[in-house]
């Protein structure tokens, strides 16, 4: 099992930016499809963005044009660049490997709070 380790969350004002990082354990990182999910209080965990081993990306509609997912295979790291943050982006963000399109395992997540 691959154990993700997320970082980069924090408190930011509306309109601000954050970059999340995730460096999962395990080998063969470049072969994995990776994804970022988030879970807001009282809501179900939702898929935010995914990136395939071939660098194809997908985004949930609410973050299109604001968030960018990218990966640095040599560093075994996947990133989520979040721009123009809104209060509704407040959540715990998780990264995970996708296995047949489904999340593999979960780390502790990183809290993102957007508030003035």
Buried (B, 14 or more C-beta within 10 A) or exposed (E): EBBBBBBBBEEBEEEBEBEBBBBBEBEEBEEBBBBBBBBBEEEEBEBBBBBBBEEEEEBBEEBEEBBBBBBEEEEBBBBBBBBEBBEEBBBBBBBBBBEEEEBBBBBEBBEBBBEE
